[in-house]
């Protein structure tokens, strides 16, 4: 598992408290990370060698689900031999392009790739502290959005 996005000390400073229960703070931070990952549908943390199965769409591009993409090791179609690197192109925004053709409709496209951030982006860390801080101050409402699904 990746390192926490924030420390109990950072949560203490964010809340302007003189002391904080570090175990409870770590639990609030971990819960905030879980809520943020679920809301974004992204792991955020760096992941190496992730096997992602996609469904061919009959078009030249297909989107990988996690960002940023940092490497693509292999691409296979319906379990056949991997494509050679000159048959596809990828970018950090998760766009996988089939060069000289289209991804076969309804085929299983398996991509072995690396994705995520080695260091948590500052805005993500700040949101994590805000969500954990809200849960610390008002435990009954801290994670209401993702639990209720209503958004407010």
C-alpha positions as CSV (number, residue, x, y, z in Angstrom):
1,X,0.0,0.0,0.0
2,X,1.2,3.5,-0.8
3,X,2.2,6.0,1.9
4,X,-0.7,8.1,3.4
5,X,-1.4,11.3,1.5
6,X,-1.1,13.3,4.7
7,X,0.2,12.8,8.2
8,X,-1.6,13.1,11.5
9,X,0.7,16.1,12.2
10,X,-0.4,17.8,9.0
11,X,-4.1,17.2,10.0
12,X,-3.3,18.7,13.4
13,X,-1.9,21.8,11.8
14,X,-4.7,22.0,9.3
15,X,-7.2,21.9,12.2
16,X,-5.1,24.3,14.2
17,X,-5.1,22.0,17.2
18,X,-2.4,21.9,19.8
19,X,-2.5,18.1,20.1
20,X,-4.2,15.3,18.1
21,X,-4.8,11.6,18.7
22,X,-2.5,10.2,16.0
23,X,-4.2,6.9,15.6
24,X,-7.6,8.5,15.1
25,X,-6.1,11.1,12.8
26,X,-4.5,8.3,10.7
27,X,-7.9,6.6,10.5
28,X,-9.7,9.8,9.4
29,X,-7.0,10.3,6.7
30,X,-7.2,6.7,5.5
31,X,-11.0,7.1,5.3
32,X,-10.7,10.4,3.4
33,X,-8.4,8.7,0.9
34,X,-10.9,5.9,0.3
35,X,-13.7,8.4,-0.3
36,X,-11.6,10.5,-2.7
37,X,-10.4,7.4,-4.7
38,X,-14.0,6.2,-5.0
39,X,-15.3,9.6,-6.1
40,X,-12.6,10.0,-8.7
41,X,-12.6,6.3,-9.7
42,X,-8.8,6.6,-9.6
43,X,-6.1,4.9,-7.5
44,X,-4.0,8.1,-7.5
45,X,-1.0,6.3,-6.1
46,X,1.7,4.9,-8.4
47,X,0.9,1.4,-9.5
48,X,3.4,-0.7,-11.5
49,X,2.5,-3.7,-13.8
50,X,-1.3,-3.2,-13.6
51,X,-3.2,-5.5,-16.0
52,X,-6.2,-3.6,-17.4
53,X,-8.9,-5.3,-19.4
54,X,-10.8,-3.0,-21.8
55,X,-13.5,-3.8,-24.4
56,X,-12.7,-3.0,-28.1
57,X,-14.9,-0.3,-29.4
58,X,-14.3,-0.5,-33.2
59,X,-12.5,2.9,-33.1
60,X,-8.8,3.9,-33.3
61,X,-8.6,5.1,-29.7
62,X,-9.6,3.6,-26.4
63,X,-9.2,5.1,-23.0
64,X,-7.3,3.6,-20.1
65,X,-9.1,4.1,-16.8
66,X,-6.3,5.4,-14.5
67,X,-4.2,8.5,-14.9
68,X,-1.5,9.5,-15.4
69,X,-0.3,6.6,-17.5
70,X,3.5,6.4,-17.0
71,X,4.4,3.3,-19.1
72,X,2.7,0.6,-21.3
73,X,4.6,-2.7,-21.3
74,X,2.3,-4.7,-23.5
75,X,-1.0,-4.7,-25.3
76,X,-2.8,-7.9,-26.3
77,X,-6.1,-8.5,-28.2
78,X,-8.2,-11.4,-27.2
79,X,-5.2,-13.1,-25.5
80,X,-3.2,-13.4,-28.8
81,X,0.5,-12.5,-29.0
82,X,1.2,-9.0,-27.8
83,X,1.1,-6.2,-30.3
84,X,4.5,-4.8,-31.3
85,X,5.1,-1.2,-30.1
86,X,4.7,0.2,-33.6
87,X,1.1,-1.0,-33.7
88,X,-0.1,1.3,-30.9
89,X,0.7,4.6,-29.2
90,X,-0.2,5.8,-25.8
91,X,0.0,9.0,-23.8
92,X,-0.1,10.1,-20.2
93,X,-3.7,11.0,-20.5
94,X,-4.7,7.4,-20.9
95,X,-5.4,7.5,-24.7
96,X,-4.3,4.3,-26.4
97,X,-4.3,4.6,-30.1
98,X,-4.3,1.7,-32.6
99,X,-2.0,2.7,-35.5
100,X,-3.1,1.5,-38.9
101,X,-6.4,0.2,-37.8
102,X,-9.1,0.0,-35.2
103,X,-9.6,-1.9,-31.9
104,X,-11.8,-4.8,-32.8
105,X,-15.3,-4.4,-31.6
106,X,-16.0,-6.3,-28.4
107,X,-12.5,-7.8,-28.2
108,X,-10.8,-8.0,-24.9
109,X,-7.9,-5.5,-25.0
110,X,-5.4,-6.3,-22.1
111,X,-3.0,-3.6,-21.3
112,X,-0.1,-4.1,-18.9
113,X,0.8,-0.6,-17.7
114,X,2.1,1.7,-14.9
115,X,0.0,4.6,-13.7
116,X,-0.5,7.1,-10.9
117,X,1.6,9.6,-9.1
118,X,4.8,8.8,-7.2
119,X,4.1,11.9,-5.1
120,X,0.6,12.9,-4.2
121,X,-0.3,16.1,-6.0
122,X,-0.7,19.0,-3.6
123,X,-4.4,19.7,-4.5
124,X,-5.3,16.0,-3.8
125,X,-3.5,16.2,-0.4
126,X,-5.3,19.4,0.4
127,X,-8.7,17.9,-0.4
128,X,-7.7,14.8,1.7
129,X,-6.9,17.1,4.7
130,X,-10.2,19.0,4.2
131,X,-12.3,15.8,4.1
132,X,-10.4,14.3,7.1
133,X,-10.7,17.6,9.0
134,X,-14.5,17.7,8.4
135,X,-14.8,14.2,9.7
136,X,-12.7,15.1,12.7
137,X,-14.8,18.1,13.6
138,X,-18.2,16.7,12.7
139,X,-17.9,12.9,12.5
140,X,-21.6,12.4,11.5
141,X,-21.2,14.5,8.3
142,X,-17.5,13.9,7.3
143,X,-18.2,11.4,4.6
144,X,-21.9,12.1,4.0
145,X,-21.5,12.7,0.2
146,X,-20.1,9.3,-0.7
147,X,-22.3,7.4,1.8
148,X,-25.6,9.0,0.8
149,X,-24.8,9.4,-2.9
150,X,-26.8,12.6,-2.9
151,X,-23.9,15.0,-3.2
152,X,-25.3,17.5,-0.6
